[in-house]
Every structure is written in C-alpha cells, then in structure tokens.
Amino acid sequence: MELNRLDYVILKILKKQNCISYFESMTLQEIIAVTGTSRPSTYRKMMKLKEHGYVEKGCKSTNAATFYLLNKGIELVENGGKQND
C-alpha cells in the first residue's frame, strides 16, 4: 500500500499522542480536530489504514470507535516514513 501525506500525518498524530494499545487510543473526532478533514474522508482513511495493518480499533469511548497504532504503523513513523515492504 502506498501512503499519501495525510495517511502519514494521521499515523504521526497517533504516535505523538501515544496511541499504541487497545486502551490508549484516539476517537475519530479527536483525529479530525487535528487534521481538519471531514468525518467521511477521515473514516475512509482509517479503514484503509486498518485494512493494511497500520492501525486497529481500540476500546469504545462512550459510543465512539477509537484507533491506535499497530507495530507496522509505529515502525513506519519511527523510520521517518520509509516503508520496509
């Protein structure tokens, strides 16, 4: 999967907020507040990142889904955006 700039920005936001486990995660609304993107667009991005193994859904916050980085996403951010695959 080839990431674009917004994909990478979202991964960096999750890393900066230490969203790296099921209980340490951000809601879609929290991500939108930082990126300034629309809800449908951001949701599609998150589903694409999830499908390709960069993020996973975390525990619910009230009724909102949350997201956190998986190892693949953490490694990508820590490597400065260089993909190993």
N, CA, C and O atoms as CSV, one atom per row, in Angstrom:
chain,resi,resn,atom,element,x,y,z
A,1,MET,N,N,0.843,-1.183,0.000
A,1,MET,CA,C,0.000,0.000,0.000
A,1,MET,C,C,0.885,1.241,0.000
A,1,MET,O,O,1.830,1.344,0.782
A,2,GLU,N,N,0.575,2.156,-0.863
A,2,GLU,CA,C,1.297,3.417,-0.892
A,2,GLU,C,C,0.527,4.445,-0.069
A,2,GLU,O,O,-0.649,4.707,-0.321
A,3,LEU,N,N,1.201,5.013,0.909
A,3,LEU,CA,C,0.577,6.018,1.762
A,3,LEU,C,C,0.723,7.404,1.150
A,3,LEU,O,O,1.709,7.700,0.477
A,4,ASN,N,N,-0.274,8.245,1.395
A,4,ASN,CA,C,-0.127,9.637,0.989
A,4,ASN,C,C,0.206,10.467,2.234
A,4,ASN,O,O,0.325,9.933,3.337
A,5,ARG,N,N,0.349,11.747,2.040
A,5,ARG,CA,C,0.767,12.626,3.131
A,5,ARG,C,C,-0.210,12.606,4.310
A,5,ARG,O,O,0.217,12.555,5.464
A,6,LEU,N,N,-1.502,12.645,4.034
A,6,LEU,CA,C,-2.494,12.646,5.117
A,6,LEU,C,C,-2.461,11.339,5.907
A,6,LEU,O,O,-2.604,11.352,7.130
A,7,ASP,N,N,-2.275,10.216,5.221
A,7,ASP,CA,C,-2.150,8.933,5.921
A,7,ASP,C,C,-1.010,9.009,6.935
A,7,ASP,O,O,-1.159,8.621,8.094
A,8,TYR,N,N,0.130,9.516,6.471
A,8,TYR,CA,C,1.302,9.614,7.329
A,8,TYR,C,C,1.066,10.594,8.483
A,8,TYR,O,O,1.491,10.336,9.609
A,9,VAL,N,N,0.395,11.704,8.212
A,9,VAL,CA,C,0.077,12.678,9.263
A,9,VAL,C,C,-0.770,12.024,10.348
A,9,VAL,O,O,-0.526,12.229,11.536
A,10,ILE,N,N,-1.756,11.244,9.948
A,10,ILE,CA,C,-2.619,10.557,10.920
A,10,ILE,C,C,-1.799,9.590,11.776
A,10,ILE,O,O,-1.977,9.528,12.992
A,11,LEU,N,N,-0.909,8.845,11.145
A,11,LEU,CA,C,-0.057,7.923,11.904
A,11,LEU,C,C,0.822,8.684,12.892
A,11,LEU,O,O,1.002,8.251,14.030
A,12,LYS,N,N,1.368,9.813,12.457
A,12,LYS,CA,C,2.205,10.626,13.343
A,12,LYS,C,C,1.403,11.185,14.515
A,12,LYS,O,O,1.906,11.250,15.637
A,13,ILE,N,N,0.169,11.584,14.263
A,13,ILE,CA,C,-0.697,12.089,15.340
A,13,ILE,C,C,-0.922,10.998,16.383
A,13,ILE,O,O,-0.808,11.249,17.583
A,14,LEU,N,N,-1.238,9.805,15.935
A,14,LEU,CA,C,-1.462,8.692,16.860
A,14,LEU,C,C,-0.202,8.395,17.672
A,14,LEU,O,O,-0.279,8.128,18.871
A,15,LYS,N,N,0.948,8.442,17.021
A,15,LYS,CA,C,2.222,8.183,17.717
A,15,LYS,C,C,2.503,9.282,18.737
A,15,LYS,O,O,2.888,8.998,19.871
A,16,LYS,N,N,2.310,10.533,18.333
A,16,LYS,CA,C,2.569,11.662,19.232
A,16,LYS,C,C,1.684,11.599,20.477
A,16,LYS,O,O,2.116,11.964,21.571
A,17,GLN,N,N,0.448,11.135,20.305
A,17,GLN,CA,C,-0.485,11.021,21.432
A,17,GLN,C,C,-0.330,9.689,22.176
A,17,GLN,O,O,-1.120,9.370,23.065
A,18,ASN,N,N,0.695,8.918,21.803
A,18,ASN,CA,C,0.995,7.636,22.445
A,18,ASN,C,C,-0.171,6.645,22.350
A,18,ASN,O,O,-0.452,5.912,23.298
A,19,CYS,N,N,-0.830,6.634,21.221
A,19,CYS,CA,C,-1.948,5.714,20.973
A,19,CYS,C,C,-1.381,4.413,20.413
A,19,CYS,O,O,-1.350,4.193,19.202
A,20,ILE,N,N,-0.932,3.559,21.334
A,20,ILE,CA,C,-0.232,2.350,20.906
A,20,ILE,C,C,-0.803,1.074,21.527
A,20,ILE,O,O,-0.188,0.010,21.458
A,21,SER,N,N,-1.986,1.193,22.134
A,21,SER,CA,C,-2.607,-0.008,22.685
A,21,SER,C,C,-4.125,0.146,22.671
A,21,SER,O,O,-4.657,1.234,22.451
A,22,TYR,N,N,-4.790,-0.950,22.908
A,22,TYR,CA,C,-6.246,-1.002,22.882
A,22,TYR,C,C,-6.882,0.069,23.765
A,22,TYR,O,O,-7.898,0.658,23.396
A,23,PHE,N,N,-6.285,0.321,24.931
A,23,PHE,CA,C,-6.856,1.298,25.864
A,23,PHE,C,C,-6.291,2.698,25.689
A,23,PHE,O,O,-6.844,3.658,26.226
A,24,GLU,N,N,-5.209,2.827,24.955
A,24,GLU,CA,C,-4.619,4.138,24.668
A,24,GLU,C,C,-4.863,4.423,23.193
A,24,GLU,O,O,-4.056,4.052,22.340
A,25,SER,N,N,-5.968,5.079,22.899
A,25,SER,CA,C,-6.367,5.279,21.513
A,25,SER,C,C,-7.120,6.600,21.372
A,25,SER,O,O,-7.519,7.205,22.367
A,26,MET,N,N,-7.310,7.042,20.131
A,26,MET,CA,C,-7.998,8.311,19.853
A,26,MET,C,C,-9.289,8.050,19.092
A,26,MET,O,O,-9.383,7.122,18.288
A,27,THR,N,N,-10.276,8.889,19.365
A,27,THR,CA,C,-11.531,8.807,18.619
A,27,THR,C,C,-11.355,9.461,17.248
A,27,THR,O,O,-10.417,10.226,17.028
A,28,LEU,N,N,-12.246,9.155,16.361
A,28,LEU,CA,C,-12.255,9.770,15.039
A,28,LEU,C,C,-12.383,11.285,15.180
A,28,LEU,O,O,-11.724,12.039,14.464
A,29,GLN,N,N,-13.229,11.722,16.099
A,29,GLN,CA,C,-13.444,13.161,16.303
A,29,GLN,C,C,-12.168,13.848,16.777
A,29,GLN,O,O,-11.891,14.974,16.365
A,30,GLU,N,N,-11.400,13.204,17.619
A,30,GLU,CA,C,-10.128,13.772,18.085
A,30,GLU,C,C,-9.133,13.889,16.941
A,30,GLU,O,O,-8.390,14.867,16.853
A,31,ILE,N,N,-9.120,12.902,16.075
A,31,ILE,CA,C,-8.229,12.938,14.914
A,31,ILE,C,C,-8.657,14.060,13.964
A,31,ILE,O,O,-7.816,14.800,13.454
A,32,ILE,N,N,-9.947,14.182,13.734
A,32,ILE,CA,C,-10.497,15.223,12.858
A,32,ILE,C,C,-10.152,16.614,13.392
A,32,ILE,O,O,-9.850,17.518,12.613
A,33,ALA,N,N,-10.194,16.788,14.696
A,33,ALA,CA,C,-9.889,18.082,15.299
A,33,ALA,C,C,-8.466,18.534,14.970
A,33,ALA,O,O,-8.205,19.732,14.868
A,34,VAL,N,N,-7.551,17.588,14.806
A,34,VAL,CA,C,-6.163,17.917,14.491
A,34,VAL,C,C,-5.957,18.071,12.980
A,34,VAL,O,O,-5.272,18.992,12.535
A,35,THR,N,N,-6.548,17.174,12.203
A,35,THR,CA,C,-6.307,17.183,10.751
A,35,THR,C,C,-7.173,18.191,10.006
A,35,THR,O,O,-6.774,18.691,8.955
A,36,GLY,N,N,-8.358,18.496,10.541
A,36,GLY,CA,C,-9.267,19.414,9.865
A,36,GLY,C,C,-9.965,18.804,8.664
A,36,GLY,O,O,-10.504,19.527,7.826
A,37,THR,N,N,-9.962,17.490,8.574
A,37,THR,CA,C,-10.602,16.793,7.460
A,37,THR,C,C,-12.049,16.451,7.808
A,37,THR,O,O,-12.452,16.534,8.969
A,38,SER,N,N,-12.817,16.070,6.809
A,38,SER,CA,C,-14.215,15.715,7.040
A,38,SER,C,C,-14.313,14.337,7.695
A,38,SER,O,O,-13.393,13.523,7.612
A,39,ARG,N,N,-15.441,14.102,8.341
A,39,ARG,CA,C,-15.653,12.817,9.010
A,39,ARG,C,C,-15.638,11.646,8.016
A,39,ARG,O,O,-14.935,10.663,8.250
A,40,PRO,N,N,-16.398,11.726,6.910
A,40,PRO,CA,C,-16.387,10.592,5.972
A,40,PRO,C,C,-14.993,10.311,5.396
A,40,PRO,O,O,-14.590,9.155,5.269
A,41,SER,N,N,-14.281,11.350,5.059
A,41,SER,CA,C,-12.942,11.190,4.494
A,41,SER,C,C,-11.991,10.561,5.510
A,41,SER,O,O,-11.220,9.663,5.172
A,42,THR,N,N,-12.049,11.033,6.746
A,42,THR,CA,C,-11.179,10.513,7.791
A,42,THR,C,C,-11.528,9.065,8.116
A,42,THR,O,O,-10.636,8.242,8.325
A,43,TYR,N,N,-12.813,8.752,8.160
A,43,TYR,CA,C,-13.227,7.377,8.430
A,43,TYR,C,C,-12.715,6.430,7.334
A,43,TYR,O,O,-12.223,5.342,7.634
A,44,ARG,N,N,-12.831,6.840,6.082
A,44,ARG,CA,C,-12.315,6.014,4.971
A,44,ARG,C,C,-10.815,5.810,5.100
A,44,ARG,O,O,-10.313,4.711,4.864
A,45,LYS,N,N,-10.099,6.860,5.471
A,45,LYS,CA,C,-8.648,6.756,5.672
A,45,LYS,C,C,-8.338,5.748,6.774
A,45,LYS,O,O,-7.464,4.896,6.619
A,46,MET,N,N,-9.061,5.852,7.882
A,46,MET,CA,C,-8.803,4.948,8.999
A,46,MET,C,C,-9.099,3.495,8.618
A,46,MET,O,O,-8.366,2.589,9.013
A,47,MET,N,N,-10.153,3.277,7.866
A,47,MET,CA,C,-10.481,1.915,7.439
A,47,MET,C,C,-9.412,1.375,6.483
A,47,MET,O,O,-9.084,0.190,6.524
A,48,LYS,N,N,-8.874,2.240,5.628
A,48,LYS,CA,C,-7.800,1.827,4.715
A,48,LYS,C,C,-6.538,1.491,5.515
A,48,LYS,O,O,-5.889,0.479,5.252
A,49,LEU,N,N,-6.191,2.330,6.483
A,49,LEU,CA,C,-5.021,2.070,7.320
A,49,LEU,C,C,-5.213,0.798,8.142
A,49,LEU,O,O,-4.260,0.047,8.354
A,50,LYS,N,N,-6.428,0.553,8.601
A,50,LYS,CA,C,-6.738,-0.669,9.352
A,50,LYS,C,C,-6.611,-1.900,8.456
A,50,LYS,O,O,-6.022,-2.908,8.846
A,51,GLU,N,N,-7.165,-1.804,7.266
A,51,GLU,CA,C,-7.129,-2.923,6.313
A,51,GLU,C,C,-5.693,-3.333,5.975
A,51,GLU,O,O,-5.419,-4.508,5.731
A,52,HIS,N,N,-4.791,-2.368,5.961
A,52,HIS,CA,C,-3.403,-2.650,5.592
A,52,HIS,C,C,-2.479,-2.844,6.798
A,52,HIS,O,O,-1.259,-2.907,6.649
A,53,GLY,N,N,-3.073,-2.937,7.995
A,53,GLY,CA,C,-2.311,-3.322,9.178
A,53,GLY,C,C,-1.523,-2.225,9.870
A,53,GLY,O,O,-0.598,-2.521,10.627
A,54,TYR,N,N,-1.866,-0.961,9.630
A,54,TYR,CA,C,-1.173,0.140,10.302
A,54,TYR,C,C,-1.851,0.537,11.613
A,54,TYR,O,O,-1.179,0.935,12.564
A,55,VAL,N,N,-3.169,0.431,11.663
A,55,VAL,CA,C,-3.925,0.784,12.866
A,55,VAL,C,C,-4.960,-0.298,13.155
A,55,VAL,O,O,-5.242,-1.160,12.324
A,56,GLU,N,N,-5.512,-0.222,14.355
A,56,GLU,CA,C,-6.584,-1.132,14.755
A,56,GLU,C,C,-7.567,-0.335,15.592
A,56,GLU,O,O,-7.233,0.710,16.151
A,57,LYS,N,N,-8.778,-0.847,15.666
A,57,LYS,CA,C,-9.777,-0.208,16.517
A,57,LYS,C,C,-9.477,-0.528,17.971
A,57,LYS,O,O,-9.138,-1.659,18.319
A,58,GLY,N,N,-9.608,0.501,18.821
A,58,GLY,CA,C,-9.395,0.332,20.250
A,58,GLY,C,C,-10.723,0.225,20.976
A,58,GLY,O,O,-11.766,-0.027,20.372
A,59,CYS,N,N,-10.661,0.422,22.288
A,59,CYS,CA,C,-11.880,0.346,23.089
A,59,CYS,C,C,-12.773,1.541,22.778
A,59,CYS,O,O,-12.291,2.613,22.412
A,60,LYS,N,N,-14.054,1.346,22.924
A,60,LYS,CA,C,-15.007,2.420,22.636
A,60,LYS,C,C,-14.913,3.507,23.691
A,60,LYS,O,O,-14.675,3.235,24.868
A,61,SER,N,N,-15.104,4.744,23.249
A,61,SER,CA,C,-15.201,5.888,24.143
A,61,SER,C,C,-16.644,6.348,24.052
A,61,SER,O,O,-17.034,6.991,23.078
A,62,THR,N,N,-17.435,6.022,25.059
A,62,THR,CA,C,-18.890,6.164,25.024
A,62,THR,C,C,-19.380,5.325,23.844
A,62,THR,O,O,-19.321,4.097,23.911
A,63,ASN,N,N,-19.864,5.952,22.760
A,63,ASN,CA,C,-20.286,5.183,21.590
A,63,ASN,C,C,-19.340,5.329,20.415
A,63,ASN,O,O,-19.606,4.796,19.338
A,64,ALA,N,N,-18.237,6.045,20.606
A,64,ALA,CA,C,-17.312,6.317,19.504
A,64,ALA,C,C,-16.208,5.268,19.429
A,64,ALA,O,O,-15.642,4.861,20.444
A,65,ALA,N,N,-15.917,4.844,18.209
A,65,ALA,CA,C,-14.787,3.942,17.982
A,65,ALA,C,C,-13.500,4.732,18.180
A,65,ALA,O,O,-13.449,5.936,17.929
A,66,THR,N,N,-12.469,4.042,18.630
A,66,THR,CA,C,-11.157,4.659,18.770
A,66,THR,C,C,-10.150,3.874,17.943
A,66,THR,O,O,-10.419,2.749,17.522
A,67,PHE,N,N,-8.996,4.475,17.716
A,67,PHE,CA,C,-7.971,3.845,16.889
A,67,PHE,C,C,-6.607,3.987,17.546
A,67,PHE,O,O,-6.329,4.977,18.222
A,68,TYR,N,N,-5.758,2.980,17.338
A,68,TYR,CA,C,-4.386,3.017,17.842
A,68,TYR,C,C,-3.452,2.386,16.815
A,68,TYR,O,O,-3.884,1.643,15.933
A,69,LEU,N,N,-2.162,2.697,16.947
A,69,LEU,CA,C,-1.149,2.187,16.029
A,69,LEU,C,C,-0.791,0.741,16.328
A,69,LEU,O,O,-0.689,0.336,17.486
A,70,LEU,N,N,-0.604,-0.023,15.270
A,70,LEU,CA,C,-0.034,-1.362,15.391
A,70,LEU,C,C,1.470,-1.240,15.143
A,70,LEU,O,O,1.947,-0.168,14.767
A,71,ASN,N,N,2.209,-2.308,15.344
A,71,ASN,CA,C,3.665,-2.274,15.168
A,71,ASN,C,C,4.074,-1.760,13.796
A,71,ASN,O,O,5.040,-1.004,13.685
A,72,LYS,N,N,3.369,-2.150,12.767
A,72,LYS,CA,C,3.691,-1.703,11.413
A,72,LYS,C,C,3.605,-0.174,11.299
A,72,LYS,O,O,4.445,0.453,10.653
A,73,GLY,N,N,2.602,0.408,11.918
A,73,GLY,CA,C,2.446,1.862,11.901
A,73,GLY,C,C,3.496,2.562,12.743
A,73,GLY,O,O,4.019,3.605,12.352
A,74,ILE,N,N,3.805,1.987,13.903
A,74,ILE,CA,C,4.834,2.558,14.776
A,74,ILE,C,C,6.180,2.563,14.062
A,74,ILE,O,O,6.891,3.568,14.072
A,75,GLU,N,N,6.526,1.441,13.443
A,75,GLU,CA,C,7.802,1.333,12.732
A,75,GLU,C,C,7.890,2.333,11.590
A,75,GLU,O,O,8.943,2.933,11.371
A,76,LEU,N,N,6.807,2.517,10.870
A,76,LEU,CA,C,6.804,3.454,9.759
A,76,LEU,C,C,7.090,4.878,10.249
A,76,LEU,O,O,7.908,5.585,9.660
A,77,VAL,N,N,6.425,5.291,11.313
A,77,VAL,CA,C,6.626,6.641,11.854
A,77,VAL,C,C,8.051,6.777,12.389
A,77,VAL,O,O,8.710,7.789,12.148
A,78,GLU,N,N,8.523,5.775,13.104
A,78,GLU,CA,C,9.871,5.831,13.672
A,78,GLU,C,C,10.955,5.810,12.605
A,78,GLU,O,O,12.052,6.318,12.835
A,79,ASN,N,N,10.670,5.232,11.439
A,79,ASN,CA,C,11.629,5.197,10.327
A,79,ASN,C,C,11.521,6.422,9.430
A,79,ASN,O,O,12.126,6.461,8.358
A,80,GLY,N,N,10.764,7.412,9.854
A,80,GLY,CA,C,10.636,8.640,9.073
A,80,GLY,C,C,9.853,8.474,7.788
A,80,GLY,O,O,10.066,9.219,6.831
A,81,GLY,N,N,8.951,7.508,7.755
A,81,GLY,CA,C,8.097,7.310,6.598
A,81,GLY,C,C,8.603,6.308,5.584
A,81,GLY,O,O,7.961,6.086,4.558
A,82,LYS,N,N,9.751,5.698,5.855
A,82,LYS,CA,C,10.299,4.704,4.923
A,82,LYS,C,C,9.636,3.364,5.168
A,82,LYS,O,O,9.698,2.813,6.267
A,83,GLN,N,N,8.994,2.845,4.115
A,83,GLN,CA,C,8.304,1.552,4.226
A,83,GLN,C,C,9.266,0.426,3.929
A,83,GLN,O,O,10.087,0.511,3.016
A,84,ASN,N,N,9.152,-0.643,4.725
A,84,ASN,CA,C,10.020,-1.804,4.532
A,84,ASN,C,C,9.477,-2.834,3.569
A,84,ASN,O,O,10.207,-3.734,3.152
A,85,ASP,N,N,8.188,-2.722,3.200
A,85,ASP,CA,C,7.611,-3.729,2.301
A,85,ASP,C,C,7.418,-3.187,0.960
A,85,ASP,O,O,6.942,-3.894,0.072
